[in-house]
């Protein structure tokens, strides 16, 4: 498998197998954010947890009830960061 390959396999909406994972940004029981070779990925659900994460091979296995999976474009992520900084600036003025 090429280092830029990225794949997703969902089993019974309870198990998610991924390749092409670069980093786990954050993880709660309701949301997991991962950096992948194809962009940032947001997984929403219930009782979410990371069962296995190997950044050397780029593989991850997630468990829990999967509600949605989406990719976040860099422009939207940067816009959200800008808006958060703008709000903090207003608070401290």
C-alpha positions as CSV (number, residue, x, y, z in Angstrom):
1,X,0.0,0.0,0.0
2,X,1.3,3.4,-0.9
3,X,2.0,5.9,1.9
4,X,-0.7,8.2,0.5
5,X,-3.4,5.6,0.3
6,X,-6.4,6.1,2.5
7,X,-9.2,3.6,3.0
8,X,-12.2,3.2,5.2
9,X,-14.1,0.1,6.2
10,X,-17.2,0.2,8.3
11,X,-18.5,-3.0,9.9
12,X,-22.1,-3.0,11.2
13,X,-21.8,0.7,12.1
14,X,-19.9,-0.2,15.3
15,X,-16.4,-0.8,14.0
16,X,-14.3,1.5,11.7
17,X,-11.0,0.4,10.2
18,X,-8.9,3.2,8.6
19,X,-5.6,3.5,6.8
20,X,-3.7,6.6,5.8
21,X,-3.9,8.1,9.4
22,X,-1.3,10.7,10.2
23,X,-2.4,11.9,13.6
24,X,-5.2,11.8,16.1
25,X,-6.1,15.4,16.9
26,X,-8.8,14.9,19.5
27,X,-11.0,12.2,20.9
28,X,-14.2,12.2,23.0
29,X,-17.0,9.8,23.3
30,X,-19.0,11.9,20.8
31,X,-16.3,13.0,18.3
32,X,-12.9,11.9,17.0
33,X,-10.8,14.1,14.8
34,X,-8.1,12.5,12.7
35,X,-5.5,13.9,10.3
36,X,-5.4,11.6,7.2
37,X,-3.5,11.7,3.9
38,X,-6.7,13.0,2.3
39,X,-7.4,15.8,4.9
40,X,-8.9,16.2,8.3
41,X,-11.7,13.7,9.2
42,X,-14.4,14.2,11.8
43,X,-16.2,11.1,13.1
44,X,-19.3,11.7,15.2
45,X,-21.2,9.1,17.2
46,X,-21.8,7.7,20.6
47,X,-19.4,5.8,22.9
48,X,-16.6,6.3,20.4
49,X,-13.2,5.1,21.3
50,X,-9.9,4.3,19.6
51,X,-9.2,0.6,19.8
52,X,-6.0,0.6,17.9
53,X,-3.8,3.4,16.5
54,X,-0.4,2.8,14.8
55,X,0.9,6.0,13.2
56,X,3.9,4.2,11.7
57,X,1.7,2.1,9.5
58,X,-1.1,4.7,9.4
59,X,-3.7,2.3,10.6
60,X,-6.5,2.9,13.1
61,X,-9.5,0.9,14.4
62,X,-12.3,2.8,16.1
63,X,-15.3,1.4,18.1
64,X,-18.6,2.8,19.1
65,X,-21.9,3.8,17.4
66,X,-21.0,5.7,14.2
67,X,-23.4,8.5,13.3
68,X,-21.4,10.4,10.7
69,X,-18.0,10.7,9.0
70,X,-16.9,13.8,7.1
71,X,-13.8,15.5,5.8
72,X,-13.1,19.1,6.8
73,X,-11.7,21.3,4.1
74,X,-8.6,23.3,5.2
75,X,-10.3,26.6,4.3
76,X,-13.2,25.9,6.7
77,X,-10.9,24.8,9.5
78,X,-8.8,28.0,9.1
79,X,-12.0,30.1,9.1
80,X,-13.1,28.5,12.3
81,X,-9.7,29.2,13.9
82,X,-9.9,32.8,12.8
83,X,-13.4,33.2,14.2
84,X,-12.3,31.8,17.6
85,X,-9.3,34.1,17.7
86,X,-11.6,37.1,16.8
87,X,-13.9,36.1,19.7
88,X,-11.1,35.9,22.2
89,X,-9.7,39.3,21.0
90,X,-13.1,40.9,21.7
91,X,-13.3,39.3,25.1
92,X,-9.9,40.7,26.2
93,X,-10.4,44.3,24.8
